Amino acid sequence: MSTSVPKYKLGVIGCGFMAQAVLFGAIERGFLMPEEIIVSDPDEEKRQAFSRKGMQTADDNRTVAQNCRFLFFAVKPQSFDAVADDLNGVEVPVALSIMAGKSKHFIHNAVACGAVARIMPNLPCAVGEGITAIDASELDTDAKDFVLGLFGSVGKNVSADESELNAVTGISGSGPAYVYLFLKSLAQAGIAQGLSEEKAVSLALQTVKGGVAMAEQTEKSFDELIAAVSSKGGTTVAALESFARDDFAGSVNRAVNACVKRAEELFR
């Protein structure tokens, strides 16, 4: 591989929402300076959003890959084959991938990479409250520290084996959608009981926010917390019994299973 010093620390292929969430967050929190980053995307409007933040932009992927220390694949999995064709003959020291279903082995076979880290972030990275699972087992200490710092700047990190990433997808990768569905359903139930939409949404949002905060700040188990809200023969128990009759827990389990199964179907 070339011994020349790359012009940019981080190169990013793909200017979608997740790339924006991670890069804007990393810059805002001082982990990276805009001039350390170069990004590419065929969409000029998307590139301009990054350019306005001071990052260098390019309309071709080779320019990015040839001029960075770390190359971040932030494209949709179905777009990767075309990206790999663009990079034919380019040697990439370290590749970071958030693509679902694309194994490290597959990426190594498609692009000349010294090492690959697979990463599963989620949407709340956009507000600095993400949770990112990272398989950085191929990386040396310095590269691993960079990856952990990059995604740590937009939330929390957990270490994961590649074999666990499909399960991670089912819980946290896709999980925000489950939370939003629950919030929507809770708010709609409040509206059905005569509350205004504004009041129902406010109550639903703060209830979930407060519930999460309490769960984080206590040593009590989920079952103990449920019991703390419940009184024998009371209103909460009536609701919980309704959930049980509808097999709420089973419904969640089946939904996660469906998500993981689809991730496994995409894996190669």
Number of C-alpha atoms within 10 A of each C-alpha: 10 9 5 7 10 14 16 20 18 26 28 25 25 24 26 15 13 19 22 18 20 24 27 19 23 21 19 14 14 11 16 19 16 22 14 16 24 26 26 24 20 14 12 13 11 17 21 16 14 22 16 10 14 16 19 20 23 17 15 16 21 19 17 27 28 19 20 23 20 25 26 23 21 21 21 12 16 13 12 18 13 9 19 18 13 15 21 12 11 16 15 22 19 22 26 24 22 23 18 22 19 18 20 21 10 12 22 14 11 16 20 19 18 14 20 25 23 25 23 23 24 22 21 17 24 19 12 19 15 23 21 26 26 26 23 23 16 15 18 11 10 8 18 17 13 16 20 18 17 20 26 23 25 26 21 17 21 12 14 18 12 19 10 13 24 21 18 20 22 20 18 19 23 17 17 15 12 15 12 12 12 14 19 16 14 17 23 18 14 18 16 12 10 10 14 14 14 10 12 21 20 12 16 20 16 11 13 14 11 12 12 11 11 13 13 10 8 9 10 13 10 10 8 11 15 13 13 10 11 16 11 9 8 10 11 15 16 14 12 14 11 12 12 12 9 11 12 13 11 11 11 12 14 12 15 20 15 13 20 20 15 15 19 15 10 15 14 13
